[in-house]
Amino acid sequence: MNQAVLSSRIENLPEEFKADVLDFIDFLYFKKGKTNGDSDNNKRNGFGCLKGKISLREDFDEPLEDFKCYMNAG
């Protein structure tokens, strides 16, 4: 397909369809395992991407209240 024809057809679409075209292009990049060059895609993937977003409670390793009767039985 000719680049000029593609650009012309996209240009003549209503605005809400242009957003759909952009979403579809992003989907195609994702499907092929490529990024489209957006820095956001590179930022949210990989080691350490959730740093500071997950935390454990101080009593995480303590026995649960529901199981205390079983813990003391032995």
Buried (B, 14 or more C-beta within 10 A) or exposed (E): EEEEEEEEEEEEEEEEEEEEEEEEEBEEBEEEEEBEEEEEBEEEEEEEEEEEEEEEEEEEEEEEEEEEEEEEEE
